Amino acid sequence: MSKEELKEQFRNEWHNLPPEVRQKYRRRGQWMFIRFLIVFGLIVMLIVGGVSGLIYLVGRIIYEGHFGSILWMGGAMSLFLLPVFAIYLSLRAYRDITSPLAEVIAAADNVSKGDLSVRVRENLRGNFAGLAKSFNHMVSELEMADERRRNLTADVAHELRTPLHIIQGNLEGILDDVYEPSADHIEATLDETRILARLIEDLRVLSLAESGQLPLQKEEVDIAELLQDVETSFSGQAAVAGVGLNTSTQGDLKVQADYGRLTQVINNLVTNGLRHTPAGGQINISAQNGGDQISITVADTGEGIPAEQLPYIFDRFWRGDKSREHTGSTGLGLAIARQLMLAHGGDIAVQSVEGEGTTFTVVL
């Protein structure tokens, strides 16, 4: 972006600010400028006056005559010109230092009061440009974090409300003799309590992982054996769903990891694959040693994920177009999987083509 475009952007953002905010910036900048000018001017006047007086005395004592007069005139001119120069420097300092600093201070005050929409102009000079960019980036991150917090609260409230309503409805129906206290109704109510318990546990794990406080019991893990165990665990579900499940490995696949948490990640990916792959499809789990890292891929031939949704699949409670469907899933599986991989010092990525399938790649 050119300098003129930056200036135009700042002017637009400045005029979009509420009048009281603009006035606050101006007052803060003017007051800081006045204080700076007074202090700086007094210092300059004292220095100039002292130097001029010294020149005058030296001239009178040593050089009686015209040369002493010249020295005195020079001191007098300095007494006049240096304050002018000091004022010029003060104006430059106001433009380049005091005014930008006043804007940052005023913006910081607004942020401390909860206004995360405030920004400062970035078309500054020197280090203040970097300061302004860092400040704006920090406030943007705070604004996004606050938005995520509000969204999380709303999502948790929604996810808790649905099973609670079902439990309440079933119990009230039994008390009002609408339902018989049969094993089916009690089991349905118990299923909803299991969903609540799973949601609470997933939130706990996710919170610990995001804060870096989730304990990992690291040991030497053979990825080939881990994937074989995963295949054995899901072979029955895959057979019932009519989906093929295959595992292949290459090279030395031993790594220091938490066996239980790593299994949790792979299990989640296979569960998603089974949920979104129709009968006759295929899920392939593979692992290979790339020298300084081990890659595990879980690829299915299912329905795939639309391109516009890919950036959000690791967000909490993401379920695509069925985000409000009560399916028994907490919608936290992929968010937990990513945080668990980050806790291992690794990562997880996804590639997908709608209608062709999805491939998750776990890197250790």
C-alpha positions as CSV (number, residue, x, y, z in Angstrom):
1,M,0.0,0.0,0.0
2,S,1.4,3.4,-1.0
3,K,1.9,6.3,1.4
4,E,-1.0,8.2,-0.1
5,E,-3.3,5.2,0.3
6,L,-2.2,4.9,3.9
7,K,-3.0,8.6,4.5
8,E,-6.4,8.2,2.9
9,Q,-7.1,5.0,5.0
10,F,-6.1,6.9,8.2
11,R,-8.3,9.9,7.3
12,N,-11.3,7.6,6.7
13,E,-10.7,5.7,10.0
14,W,-10.2,9.0,11.8
15,H,-13.5,10.4,10.5
16,N,-15.3,7.2,11.4
17,L,-14.3,7.5,15.1
18,P,-16.9,9.0,17.5
19,P,-16.4,12.7,18.0
20,E,-15.7,12.3,21.7
21,V,-12.8,9.9,20.9
22,R,-11.3,12.3,18.4
23,Q,-11.6,15.2,20.8
24,K,-9.9,13.1,23.5
25,Y,-7.0,12.3,21.2
26,R,-6.6,16.0,20.4
27,R,-6.7,17.1,24.0
28,R,-4.3,14.5,25.1
29,G,-1.9,15.4,22.3
30,Q,-2.2,19.2,22.9
31,W,-1.5,18.8,26.7
32,M,1.5,16.6,26.1
33,F,2.8,19.1,23.5
34,I,2.4,22.0,25.9
35,R,4.3,20.2,28.7
36,F,7.0,19.2,26.3
37,L,7.4,22.7,25.0
38,I,7.6,24.3,28.4
39,V,10.2,22.0,29.8
40,F,12.3,22.0,26.6
41,G,12.0,25.8,26.2
42,L,13.1,26.4,29.8
43,I,16.1,24.2,29.4
44,V,17.1,25.9,26.1
45,M,16.6,29.4,27.6
46,L,18.8,28.6,30.6
47,I,21.5,27.2,28.4
48,V,21.4,30.1,26.0
49,G,21.3,32.7,28.7
50,G,24.2,31.1,30.5
51,V,26.3,30.8,27.4
52,S,25.5,34.4,26.3
53,G,26.3,35.8,29.8
54,L,29.6,33.9,29.8
55,I,30.5,35.2,26.3
56,Y,29.7,38.7,27.4
57,L,31.9,38.5,30.5
58,V,34.8,37.0,28.7
59,G,34.5,39.6,25.9
60,R,34.5,42.5,28.4
61,I,37.4,41.2,30.4
62,I,39.7,40.1,27.7
63,Y,38.7,42.0,24.6
64,E,37.9,45.6,25.4
65,G,36.7,47.2,22.2
66,H,35.0,46.2,19.0
67,F,35.7,42.4,19.2
68,G,34.0,42.3,22.6
69,S,31.0,44.0,21.1
70,I,30.9,41.5,18.3
71,L,30.9,38.7,20.8
72,W,28.1,40.3,22.7
73,M,26.1,40.7,19.6
74,G,26.7,37.1,18.7
75,G,25.5,36.0,22.1
76,A,22.4,38.3,21.8
77,M,21.5,36.8,18.4
78,S,22.0,33.3,19.8
79,L,19.6,34.3,22.6
80,F,17.0,35.1,20.0
81,L,17.7,32.4,17.3
82,L,18.1,29.4,19.6
83,P,14.6,29.6,21.1
84,V,13.2,29.8,17.6
85,F,15.2,26.7,16.7
86,A,13.9,25.1,20.0
87,I,10.3,25.9,19.0
88,Y,10.9,24.3,15.6
89,L,12.4,21.2,17.2
90,S,9.5,21.1,19.6
91,L,7.0,21.2,16.7
92,R,8.9,18.4,15.0
93,A,8.9,16.4,18.2
94,Y,5.2,17.0,18.6
95,R,4.5,15.7,15.1
96,D,6.9,12.7,15.2
97,I,6.9,11.7,18.9
98,T,4.4,13.4,21.2
99,S,1.3,13.2,18.9
100,P,1.8,9.5,18.0
101,L,2.5,8.6,21.6
102,A,-0.6,10.5,22.8
103,E,-2.7,8.5,20.3
104,V,-1.3,5.2,21.6
105,I,-1.9,6.2,25.2
106,A,-5.4,7.3,24.5
107,A,-6.1,4.1,22.5
108,A,-4.7,2.0,25.4
109,D,-7.0,3.8,27.8
110,N,-10.0,2.9,25.6
111,V,-8.8,-0.8,25.4
112,S,-8.5,-0.9,29.2
113,K,-12.2,0.2,29.4
114,G,-13.2,-2.6,27.1
115,D,-13.3,-0.9,23.7
116,L,-11.5,-3.3,21.4
117,S,-12.5,-1.6,18.2
118,V,-10.0,1.2,18.6
119,R,-7.0,1.4,16.3
120,V,-4.1,3.9,15.9
121,R,-2.7,5.2,12.6
122,E,0.2,3.3,11.2
123,N,1.6,5.9,8.7
124,L,4.2,7.0,11.2
125,R,8.0,7.4,11.1
126,G,10.7,5.2,12.6
127,N,10.0,3.0,15.5
128,F,6.6,4.5,16.1
129,A,5.3,2.8,12.9
130,G,6.3,-0.6,14.3
131,L,4.8,0.4,17.7
132,A,1.5,1.3,16.0
133,K,1.4,-1.9,14.0
134,S,2.2,-4.0,17.1
135,F,-0.5,-2.2,19.1
136,N,-3.1,-2.7,16.3
137,H,-2.2,-6.3,16.0
138,M,-2.4,-6.9,19.7
139,V,-5.9,-5.2,19.9
140,S,-7.0,-7.3,16.9
141,E,-5.9,-10.5,18.6
142,L,-7.7,-9.4,21.8
143,E,-10.8,-8.6,19.8
144,M,-10.7,-12.0,18.1
145,A,-10.1,-13.8,21.5
146,D,-13.1,-11.9,23.0
147,E,-15.3,-12.9,20.0
148,R,-14.2,-16.5,20.4
149,R,-14.9,-16.4,24.1
150,R,-18.5,-15.1,23.4
151,N,-19.0,-17.7,20.7
152,L,-17.8,-20.4,23.0
153,T,-20.2,-19.4,25.7
154,A,-23.1,-19.4,23.3
155,D,-22.0,-22.8,21.8
156,V,-21.6,-24.4,25.2
157,A,-25.0,-23.0,26.3
158,H,-26.6,-24.5,23.1
159,E,-24.9,-27.9,23.5
160,L,-25.9,-28.1,27.2
161,R,-29.4,-27.0,26.6
162,T,-30.4,-29.7,24.1
163,P,-29.6,-32.8,26.3
164,L,-30.9,-31.0,29.4
165,H,-34.2,-30.4,27.7
166,I,-34.5,-34.0,26.7
167,I,-33.7,-35.2,30.2
168,Q,-36.1,-32.7,31.8
169,G,-38.9,-33.7,29.3
170,N,-38.4,-37.4,29.9
171,L,-38.4,-37.0,33.7
172,E,-41.5,-34.7,33.7
173,G,-43.3,-37.1,31.3
174,I,-42.7,-40.0,33.7
175,L,-43.8,-37.9,36.7
176,D,-47.0,-36.8,34.9
177,D,-47.7,-40.4,33.8
178,V,-47.3,-39.4,30.1
179,Y,-44.5,-42.0,29.8
180,E,-44.1,-45.2,31.6
181,P,-40.9,-45.5,33.6
182,S,-39.8,-48.3,31.2
183,A,-36.3,-49.4,30.5
184,D,-36.3,-47.6,27.1
185,H,-37.2,-44.2,28.5
186,I,-34.7,-44.5,31.4
187,E,-32.0,-45.7,28.9
188,A,-32.7,-42.7,26.6
189,T,-32.4,-40.3,29.6
190,L,-29.2,-42.0,30.6
191,D,-27.8,-41.6,27.1
192,E,-28.3,-37.9,27.4
193,T,-26.4,-37.8,30.7
194,R,-23.5,-39.6,28.9
195,I,-23.5,-36.9,26.2
196,L,-23.3,-34.2,28.9
197,A,-20.5,-36.0,30.7
198,R,-18.6,-36.4,27.4
199,L,-19.1,-32.7,26.6
200,I,-17.8,-31.6,30.0
201,E,-14.8,-33.9,29.7
202,D,-14.0,-32.7,26.2
203,L,-14.1,-29.1,27.4
204,R,-11.8,-29.9,30.2
205,V,-9.3,-31.6,28.0
206,L,-9.4,-28.8,25.4
207,S,-9.0,-26.1,28.1
208,L,-6.0,-27.9,29.6
209,A,-4.4,-28.4,26.2
210,E,-4.9,-24.8,25.1
211,S,-3.3,-23.5,28.3
212,G,-0.4,-25.9,28.1
213,Q,-1.3,-27.7,31.3
214,L,-2.4,-31.0,29.9
215,P,-0.1,-33.7,31.3
216,L,1.4,-36.0,28.7
217,Q,2.8,-39.4,29.7
218,K,5.4,-39.7,27.0
219,E,7.1,-43.0,26.2
220,E,8.5,-44.8,23.2
221,V,5.5,-45.5,20.9
222,D,5.6,-47.8,17.9
223,I,3.2,-46.1,15.4
224,A,2.8,-49.3,13.5
225,E,1.5,-51.1,16.6
226,L,-0.7,-48.2,17.5
227,L,-2.3,-48.1,14.0
228,Q,-2.8,-51.9,14.1
229,D,-4.7,-51.4,17.4
230,V,-6.8,-48.7,15.9
231,E,-7.7,-50.9,12.9
232,T,-8.7,-53.7,15.3
233,S,-10.9,-51.4,17.4
234,F,-12.8,-50.0,14.4
235,S,-12.9,-53.1,12.2
236,G,-16.4,-54.1,13.5
237,Q,-17.9,-50.6,13.0
238,A,-16.4,-50.4,9.5
239,A,-17.8,-53.8,8.6
240,V,-21.3,-52.8,9.8
241,A,-21.1,-49.6,7.8
242,G,-19.9,-51.4,4.7
243,V,-16.7,-49.3,4.6
244,G,-13.2,-50.8,4.0
245,L,-10.5,-50.1,6.6
246,N,-6.9,-50.7,5.7
247,T,-3.6,-49.8,7.4
248,S,-0.1,-49.6,5.9
249,T,3.3,-48.4,7.4
250,Q,6.8,-47.8,6.1
251,G,10.1,-47.4,7.9
252,D,11.1,-47.1,11.5
253,L,8.1,-45.5,13.2
254,K,9.1,-45.3,16.9
255,V,8.6,-41.9,18.5
256,Q,8.4,-40.3,22.0
257,A,4.7,-39.6,22.6
258,D,1.7,-40.1,24.9
259,Y,0.2,-43.4,23.6
260,G,-3.3,-42.7,25.0
261,R,-3.5,-39.1,23.6
262,L,-2.1,-40.1,20.2
263,T,-4.6,-42.9,20.0
264,Q,-7.3,-40.4,20.9
265,V,-6.3,-38.3,17.9
266,I,-6.3,-41.1,15.4
267,N,-9.5,-42.6,16.8
268,N,-11.2,-39.2,16.3
269,L,-10.1,-39.0,12.7
270,V,-11.3,-42.6,11.9
271,T,-14.6,-41.9,13.6
272,N,-15.1,-38.8,11.4
273,G,-14.2,-40.9,8.4
274,L,-16.8,-43.5,9.2
275,R,-19.4,-40.9,9.9
276,H,-19.0,-39.2,6.5
277,T,-18.1,-42.2,4.2
278,P,-21.0,-44.1,2.6
279,A,-21.2,-47.8,2.2
280,G,-18.8,-49.1,-0.4
281,G,-16.2,-46.4,0.5
282,Q,-12.7,-46.8,1.9
283,I,-10.6,-45.5,4.8
284,N,-6.9,-45.8,4.5
285,I,-4.6,-45.2,7.5
286,S,-0.9,-45.0,6.7
287,A,2.4,-43.9,8.4
288,Q,5.9,-43.2,7.1
289,N,9.2,-42.0,8.4
290,G,10.3,-38.8,6.7
291,G,13.7,-38.6,8.4
292,D,13.2,-35.8,11.0
293,Q,9.4,-36.4,11.3
294,I,6.8,-39.1,11.2
295,S,3.6,-38.5,9.2
296,I,0.3,-40.3,9.8
297,T,-2.5,-39.9,7.2
298,V,-6.1,-40.9,7.5
299,A,-7.8,-40.7,4.1
300,D,-11.4,-41.5,3.3
301,T,-13.4,-41.5,0.1
302,G,-16.4,-39.9,1.7
303,E,-18.5,-36.8,1.0
304,G,-15.6,-34.3,1.5
305,I,-15.6,-30.8,3.0
306,P,-16.5,-27.7,1.0
307,A,-13.5,-25.4,0.4
308,E,-15.1,-22.5,2.2
309,Q,-15.4,-24.5,5.4
310,L,-11.9,-25.9,5.5
311,P,-10.4,-23.0,7.5
312,Y,-12.9,-23.6,10.3
313,I,-12.9,-27.4,10.8
314,F,-10.6,-27.2,13.8
315,D,-12.8,-24.6,15.6
316,R,-14.8,-25.6,18.6
317,F,-18.3,-27.1,17.8
318,W,-17.7,-27.0,14.1
319,R,-20.1,-29.4,12.3
320,G,-20.4,-27.8,8.9
321,D,-23.9,-27.2,7.7
322,K,-25.2,-29.5,10.5
323,S,-23.8,-27.3,13.2
324,R,-27.1,-27.4,15.2
325,E,-27.9,-31.0,14.6
326,H,-28.0,-33.1,17.8
327,T,-26.0,-36.1,16.7
328,G,-24.3,-37.2,20.0
329,S,-21.0,-35.7,18.9
330,T,-19.8,-32.8,21.0
331,G,-18.2,-31.0,18.0
332,L,-14.9,-30.7,19.9
333,G,-13.1,-33.7,18.5
334,L,-11.0,-31.9,15.8
335,A,-10.3,-29.0,18.1
336,I,-9.0,-31.4,20.7
337,A,-7.0,-33.4,18.1
338,R,-5.2,-30.2,17.0
339,Q,-4.4,-29.1,20.5
340,L,-3.1,-32.6,21.4
341,M,-0.8,-32.5,18.4
342,L,0.5,-29.0,19.3
343,A,1.1,-30.3,22.8
344,H,3.3,-33.0,21.3
345,G,5.2,-30.4,19.3
346,G,3.6,-31.6,16.1
347,D,0.6,-30.5,14.0
348,I,-2.4,-31.6,12.0
349,A,-3.5,-30.6,8.5
350,V,-6.4,-31.4,6.2
351,Q,-7.0,-31.6,2.5
352,S,-10.4,-32.3,1.0
353,V,-12.3,-32.2,-2.2
354,E,-16.1,-32.1,-1.9
355,G,-17.6,-35.3,-3.2
356,E,-14.3,-37.1,-3.4
357,G,-13.0,-37.5,0.2
358,T,-10.8,-36.0,2.9
359,T,-7.3,-36.6,4.0
360,F,-6.0,-35.7,7.5
361,T,-2.2,-35.6,8.0
362,V,-0.7,-35.8,11.5
363,V,2.9,-34.8,11.8
364,L,5.2,-35.8,14.7
